[in-house]
Amino acid sequence: MDRRQAIAVAAMELAASGGGHAVTHRKVDRHLGWPDGTTSNYARTRRELIRLVIEHVASIANYRPVGATPPTTVSMAVPQLVAAFEATVTRGIDTRARLALTVDSLSDPELHELLTTQSPVRAKLVEEGITLLDHLGVTRPASRAVDFITLMNGLLYDRLVGNGSRGRPADAEDVIRAWLIGVGARQ
């Protein structure tokens, strides 16, 4: 792992456990056991530091295993999607960091866009969603992909920080299956 990756992972861990305000150059340096100022050589501003987190999260986000053939039926898609969902939940830290940074950046429109509408994570997942839904025969896959991201984000929120983190979580398999059937995916 190179230093930029180490910084991204450390900043992600800090955001996941302490929110966006926990992500500072000094805290990243201390988290990594580096001398003060080291992180500033790789990310000059806090925005650049958060961008490293966003890029790292985008590099590991996916709806299905890398290289897997897109499914063509709901019965093929649901196990892939649930496996990707459970892997994300198990990892957890990247999504908790993304959620925390998104909430903390509401007063900073430019940074908030990097975490939402202009996010590389979102762009990657929209592209994967379009491919998935197109192979499933869903009409208007581009607009439905945005809906699908919203569905998955809701399930992740529930499991990682919402009711499902302490109580009974939503049944991701049933929710995903019902949604795909509802949008007309090939069964």
N, C-alpha and C positions, 0 to 999 in steps of 0.2 A: 504494500500500500504506500503510495507516495504521500508527500506532506499535504497536498491539496485535498486528497481523499481523506486523510486522517483528520484534517480540520473540518471537512464536511460532516464526517461521522460524529466527531465530538460535538459540533454545534447542533447537530440533529438530536443527539442524546440530551444535551442541555435543554433544548426547546421542548422535547418530549416530557422531561421531568419537571421543568420549571417555567414553561411558557416562553414566549418570545423575548421577554425582558431578561431572561437568564442567558441569552446569547450575546456575549460581549467578547471582544478580543482577549481581554485579560482572563476571563473565565475559561475560554477555550485553551489558552496557553496553560493555565493551571490544571485543567482537566487532562491535558496531554503530558503534563510534567515538563513543559518547555519553559525557557526563560521568557519573562514578559517582553512583549513586542514581536515575538516570532510570528504569530498569526498575521500581524499587520503587514508582513513582507509578502504575504500571499493573497490577502483580502484587505485592501486599504480602508474600506468603509464597512459599516455594519450592513448596508445594503448588499455589498459584494459578498459578505460572509453569509448572509441569508440566501443569496443566489446560489452559493455553493451547496447549501442544504437542498434547495429546490432541484438543482441539477442532479444531485445524488439520488434524491427520492425518485426523480423521473427515470433514472437508470435502472431502478429495481422494480418499478411498478409494472404490472401486467395483468391481463384478464385470463390468460391461458399459458401453459408452458411454452417457453421459447422454442420455436421450430415446430410446434404442434400444428397439424392440419386443422384449419377452421372447421368446426362441426357443421353439419347440414340439417340436423334435427334437434328438437328440444331435448330428447332423451340422450343425445350425444353431448349437447352443450352444457346441460346442468351440472354433470359431474366435473367437467373442466372448470366451470365458473366457481363452483363451490370449493374445489381444491385451491384455486387461486385466491379466493376469499379467505379460506382458512389459513393459507400461507401468509397472507397479509396480516391477519389477526395474530398469528403466532409471532411474526416479526414485530408487529404493533408499533414499534418505536417510530418508524417513518411516518405512519399515518397520524399518530398522536402529535408528532412535531409539526406536520403540515396543518393539522387542525388548530393547534395552539398558535402558530405563526399567522394563520389566516385571521383568527379572531383578534390577535394583538395588532394587526396591521390595518384594521378598519379605518383608522384616522389618517392613513398614508395611502392615498389612492394608487400611486405608482407601484408601491410594494404589494398592495392588496391585489392589483391586477396580475402581478407576477405569480401570485399564489392561487389565482382563480381563473379569470377569463383568458389571460395570456400565459398561463402556466405551462411549462414543458411537460409536466405530468399530465395535465388535462389534454394537451395536444396529442400526446402519445396514446392516451386511453380513448380519446375520441376516434382516432385512426383505427385502433384495434376494435373498438365498438362498431364502427361502420363496416369493417371487414366481417366481423362476427355476424351482425344482423343481416348483411347482404347475403352471406352464405346460408342463413336461416330463412331467406325468402321474405324478410320483413319489408314492407313498403316504407319509403322515406327513411332509409337507414341512417342518413346523416342527422336528421332531427331526432330520431329515436335514440341515437347513440348518446346525445346529450341527456336525454331522459334516463338512459341506462346508467350513466355516470352518477346522476343524482340518486337513483335507487341504490347503487352500490355504496355511495358515500353515506347514505342514511343507515344502511346495514352496518357499515364500519363504525360510524358514530355510536350506534346503539351498543355494539359489542365492546368497543374500546373505552368509551368514556360515558356512555349513557346508561339507561336502565339495565341493559344486558351485561354491563360490567359488574353489577352487583346482584341483579335479580335474574329473572328469566329472559334470555335474549330472544329476539325474533328468530324464527326458523328460516335461515338464509336459503336453504334448498327450496322450501315451499314458496317463499316470496319470489325468488328468481324464476322458478318454473311458472308460477301464476302470471308474472309479468310478461314473460316470453310468449305464453299462450295468448295472453290478452292483446298483445301487439301483432298477433297473427303469424308467429314463427311456425315454420314447418314442423309438424309433429312426427 
